[in-house]
């Protein structure tokens, strides 16, 4: 098995005889944990709550995740040992949501999807409407993810607006809110703050700052191709933005430490998305020991940075690139210039 699966075996298993009902699995998982104080006040039946969340989650699963559930159901019904590789990410996600459980007995491992959840899984996926609902949800997931890439934070209503711009099958604000609420508890990288969807890299103070900077702006309305590019950017590392590879190659010529290079390449790309100030960019380069006093380096970096930033959708511009923002508002973004380095006295 691959290393990630072996890490699961080291970290997660419940030691002892596997059990196969949801109540038994919940009890086994909690038997060695100290309950938090507010757990005593929570009157929600965990079995009922898990079953409700599971039913919603099945509608949000892509084929890989559905495949993990199918395999877990097979192993559970046969009470069989788990011996093959399985996709690690879905397993972590399902374990975090108390959908699947891992048992260890006599150095053997058992992957359990409780019987009640197997019944719900088969009931939901056998329904004649499942395929259409699931396909729509998966496309909505891609839209929600793309908007997060474009804006960092956006209003729930804007997901409905963008979807309705590109589909005859319209959705309402209430449908968008329900969808985002369900997804929030099932592997999302955002949190909901009142009517906003907020990237989880932003704490509440950072979100407030971004909101104050952008609340008077209109949103950039992405085309279908831009939505596709944003989704692809999240899941692979191929170059998506004009100027991105040229910048990475240039930095690689001047920063020889591999770890420093990867960090600075990432931070420079991120700085474009966040419209960081030239002084902040200079600090990034200084920390990587870039040759800022070399005029040729500084001038070429500025040219490459302006090209990269010009093609980047920026959170502080509500998803517009600088060129699009100027066309929309008539307000140009100042050309990027590195602050002059102070000359050291001899």
C-alpha positions, 0 to 999 in steps of 0.5 A: 500500500502507498505511504499515505494509506500506511499513515492512516493505519498508524493514526486512525484505527480503532483497536479491537473487534470491528462492529458494523452498526452506526451506533456501535461505530460511534461508541467505539470511536468515542470510547477513548475520548474525553467529551467536550463540556458542550457535548453534554449540552448537545441534545442532537442524536449523533446517529441521526445527525450522521445519517442526515449529513451522509444522505446529503453528502452522497449527492455531492460525491464525484465518481472517485468518492462514490467508488470508495463508498462502494468498496467500503460497503463490499468490505463491510458486508463481507467483514473482509480484511482491507488489503488494497490501496484506496484513494487517501483523500476521500478516506480522510474526508469520510473518516472526518465526517464519521461516515467510515471507520477503520479497525485493527485486529491482530495486525489486520485492518477492516474498513467499515461503512456502517449498515445504516449508511450502506442502506442510505447509499444504495437507496440514494444512488438507485433513485432515478433522479440521482444522476441528474442531481449529482451531475448538477451538484458537481458542476455547482461545486466547480462554480463555487470553487472557481469563484473562490479562486477569483474573489477570495470571498463572495456573496452567496447570491453571486453564485446564483447570479453566475450560474444563472448567467450560464444555464437555462436551469436557474437556481435561487438564492435559497438553493445556493445557500442550501447547497453551500451549507451542505458542502461546507461540512463536507470537504470544502475550503471555505466558511460561511460568514453571514451572506458571504463565502470566505476562503479558509485562508482568510481569518475573520479580520482579513476577510473584513479588510478584503470586504472593506476594500471591495464592497463598493465594486462590482464583480467580474462576471467570469466566462465559462472558459475562465471558470474552467481555468480556475477549476483546473488551476486548483487541481493541477500545477500546469501553468495557467496564466500567461507570464507565469512560467517565464517568471518561474524560469527567471527566478530559477536562474537567480535563486539556487536554493531549491526550497527558497525558490519554490517558496518565492515562486509561490509567493510571487504568484500569490502576490499578484492575486492579492495586489500586494504593494511593491515594498511587500514584493521587495521583502519577498525577494530580499528574503530569498537573497535575490540580487536586487542591486543588479539593475538588469535583474530588477528591470527584467523582474519588473517587466515579467511581474507586470505581465504576470499581474496583468493576466491575473484575476485579483481578489482586491479587484473583485476578480478583474485583471488590471486591464479588465478593471481599467476598462470597467472603471476607467481607473488604471492600476499603477505599473509595478516598480520595485522600490529602490534599494539603498546603497550601502556606504563603504 
